[in-house]
Structure formats: C-alpha cells, structure tokens
C-alpha cells in the first residue's frame, strides 16, 4: 500500500510485581479501529461487492483520518467485509488517498458490539460526520467486583 507505514513502536509493560505484560503505545498515541461501510463511505453490504469499487469516500472522514495518521496515531480499518473483498477494499482505500496501517476483515455483522478487553477501550458511535473528538462522561457497563 502506498500509504502504509509500520505502526508505532510499543513500550514494554510490567505489572506491579515486575512481571512482563502486554506492551503499550507511547503516551498520547491511539490505535484507531474504524469501520468502512456506513462510516467512511456509503453502507455497502457484502452481498453487493460491485459497489465497493465505485463508492465515494466521505470527505470529512478522509481529512480527519489522514490527519490522525500524520499525527502518529495508528489507523486500522475493522470491517465486516470478508477476505474475498480484500483487493477491492485496499485498492479503493489507496485510490481515494486514505493513509492507514492495515485492514482487519471479518468483523461480526449486525452491530450491537460489546468489546471486553484488559486494555482501555473507548467507543465512538459514528453519527454522520467526522469532527474533532470531545470528552463526555457517559454511563458504561462494568464487571461486578
């Protein structure tokens, strides 16, 4: 890919007892996982792959995501498209000038995602336009102690 570069170097992680744990990103750097269909372009179902090559990107998505990439953040697309759609997807991203580190295929379809992880996870629901992010306090589900 003409816009890909290696993801940020990771810092070694250690727990309170000095045991090695999963590495972490440098301060201020984020791993962005961004959906494709309905988020950076029209909502195209896997059953209509012929539309994937000709759809137009949302201009605000292209601008914001490329700015985040240039700021040093890691940009990964996480899509319900399958590996069968890899060529058309990556050709489209490159043709339209998206800068990114990689694409993860096979995200479960249907929405209502609930991510459980031992790392900080922040979710932002796309509502029609990419803008700068803002911080708000929201109610979240957590595990009982």
C-alpha positions, -999 to +999 in steps of 0.1 A: +000+000+000+014+034-009+001+050+024+010+023+048+039+025+073+048+004+103+026+010+134+041+029+163+068+013+184+054-003+215+068+003+250+074-027+272+049-032+300+054-046+335+029-053+363+033-041+399+055-072+406+078-065+377+065-093+355+063-086+318+028-078+305+015-068+271+033-038+256+016-004+253+017+026+230+036+057+237+018+084+257-008+102+236-008+077+207-040+058+199-049+027+180-080+037+159-102+009+147-125+023+121-154+007+103-156+012+065-192+008+053-215+035+066-186+052+084-161+064+058-183+057+027-218+045+019-232+015+037-225-013+012-235-048+021-211-077+014-237-091-010-231-062-034-193-061-037-196-045-072-205-012-054-173-013-033-151-001-061-171+029-072-184+044-039-172+078-028-154+085+005-170+109+030-146+139+026-146+147+064-136+111+071-106+112+047-095+146+061-097+136+098-083+101+095-053+112+074-047+140+100-047+114+128-023+092+108+000+123+102-001+130+140+014+095+146-018+076+155-023+040+142-052+037+117-067+003+112-099-004+094-120-031+111-147-042+087-174-068+082-161-072+046-145-106+041-111-116+029-128-121-005-132-083-006-095-076+003-083-064-032-113-042-040-112-027-004-075-019-003-075-007-039-103+017-030-086+029+001-054+036-018-072+052-048-090+076-025-059+086-006-066+070+028-034+067+050-036+036+072-016+008+088-039-022+080-073-037+075-088-063+097-115-083+079-144-104+092-159-082+119-192-098+130-221-084+112-252-069+129-239-042+152-245-040+189-208-046+197-197-051+232-159-052+235-143-068+265-105-062+269-079-058+296-068-025+279-087+008+278-113+007+251-132+038+240-160+036+216-174+064+195-206+059+175-204+074+141-234+097+135-229+111+100-198+134+102-162+132+113-152+161+136-127+165+163-134+142+193-146+156+226-147+140+260-180+135+278-189+114+308-212+086+300-227+056+318-209+023+310-214-013+319-186-028+341-180-062+357-192-066+393-164-068+419 
